[in-house]
């Protein structure tokens, strides 16, 4: 499924870090966090920008970062590949990006609004 980001301005690295930490803390405090509790669109773009590179997965992230449009399956696969080669903090950020994608796909299929948007 094609996903389009609703913003063209990515969050800064510090904004990404702060929102990822906040989101993970909020999700950890809940027994069953909702699928729709995700990072914002600017943070999703910011995460993609951090991991954009010349690797196959990095190229998908770079395309999303630059164009704001991507195939959901490609983005999830790229993020999962990059998770294997990054720090724990990077892994957490990519986990949040994957959650953002899954929430978008779910919202498109059920017409349910996404909290991070």
For each residue, the residues with C-beta under 8 A, 3 or more apart:
1: 71 72 73 105 108
2: 69 70 71 72
3: 69 70 71 72 75 101 104 105
4: 68 69
5: 8 41 44 45 64 68 69
6: 41 117
7: 10 41 42 45 68
8: 5 68
9: 42 45
10: 7 42 43 45 46 48 49 65
11: 15 16 19 40 42 43 45 46
12: 15 16 46
13: 16 17 46 50
14: 17 18
15: 11 12 18 19 42 43 46
16: 11 12 13 19 20 43 46 47 50 93
17: 13 14 20 21 89 93
18: 14 15 21 22
19: 11 15 16 22 23 39 40 43
20: 16 17 23 24 39 43 47 92 93 96
21: 17 18 24 25
22: 18 19 25 26
23: 19 20 26 27 37 38 39 96 116
24: 20 21 27 28 92 96
25: 21 22 28 29
26: 22 23 29 30 33 37
27: 23 24 30 33 37
28: 24 25
29: 25 26
30: 26 27 33 34 37
31:
32:
33: 26 27 30 37
34: 30 37 115
35: 38 99 102 103 106
36: 103 106 107 112 113 114 115 116
37: 23 26 27 30 33 34 115 116
38: 23 35 44 96 99 100 103 114 115 116
39: 19 20 23 43 44 47 96 97 99 100 116
40: 11 19 43 44 116 117
41: 5 6 7 44 45 116 117
42: 7 9 10 11 15 45 46
43: 10 11 15 16 19 20 39 40 46 47 96 100 116
44: 5 38 39 40 41 47 48 97 100 116
45: 5 7 9 10 11 41 42 48 49 64 65 68
46: 10 11 12 13 15 16 42 43 49 50
47: 16 20 39 43 44 50 51 93 94 96 97
48: 10 44 45 51 52 61 62 64 65 75 97
49: 10 45 46 52 61 65
50: 13 16 46 47 90 93
51: 47 48 57 58 61 79 82 86 90 93 94
52: 48 49 58 59 61 62 65 66
53: 57 58 59 61 62
54: 58 59
55: 58 59 81 82
56: 59 60 78 81
57: 51 53 60 61 77 78 79 81 82
58: 51 52 53 54 55 61 62 78 82
59: 52 53 54 55 56 62 63 78
60: 56 57 63 64 70 74 75 77 78
61: 48 49 51 52 53 57 58 64 65 75 78 79 82
62: 48 52 53 58 59 65 66
63: 59 60 66 67 70
64: 5 45 48 60 61 67 68 69 70 75
65: 10 45 48 49 52 61 62
66: 52 62 63
67: 63 64 70
68: 4 5 7 8 45 64
69: 2 3 4 5 64
70: 2 3 60 63 64 67 74 75
71: 1 2 3 74 75
72: 1 2 3 75 76 101 104 105
73: 1 76 77
74: 60 70 71 77 78
75: 3 48 60 61 64 70 71 72 78 79 97 101
76: 72 73 79 80 98 101 102
77: 57 60 73 74 80 81
78: 56 57 58 59 60 61 74 75 81 82
79: 51 57 61 75 76 82 83 94 97 98 101
80: 76 77 83 84 94 98
81: 55 56 57 77 78 84 85
82: 51 55 57 58 61 78 79 85 86 90 94
83: 79 80 86 90 91 94 95
84: 80 81
85: 81 82
86: 51 82 83 89 90 91 94
87: 90 91
88: 91 92
89: 17 86 92 93
90: 50 51 82 83 86 87 93 94
91: 83 86 87 88 94 95
92: 20 24 88 89 95 96
93: 16 17 20 47 50 51 89 90 96 97
94: 47 51 79 80 82 83 86 90 91 97 98
95: 83 91 92 98 99
96: 20 23 24 38 39 43 47 92 93 99 100
97: 39 44 47 48 75 79 93 94 100 101
98: 76 79 80 94 95 101 102
99: 35 38 39 95 96 102 103
100: 38 39 43 44 96 97 103 104 116
101: 3 72 75 76 79 97 98 104 105
102: 35 76 98 99 105 106
103: 35 36 38 99 100 106 107 114 115 116
104: 3 72 100 101 107 108 114
105: 1 3 72 101 102 108 109
106: 35 36 102 103 109 110 112
107: 36 103 104 110 111 112 113 114
108: 1 104 105 111
109: 105 106
110: 106 107
111: 107 108
112: 36 106 107
113: 36 107 117
114: 36 38 103 104 107 117
115: 34 36 37 38 103
116: 23 36 37 38 39 40 41 43 44 100 103
117: 6 40 41 113 114
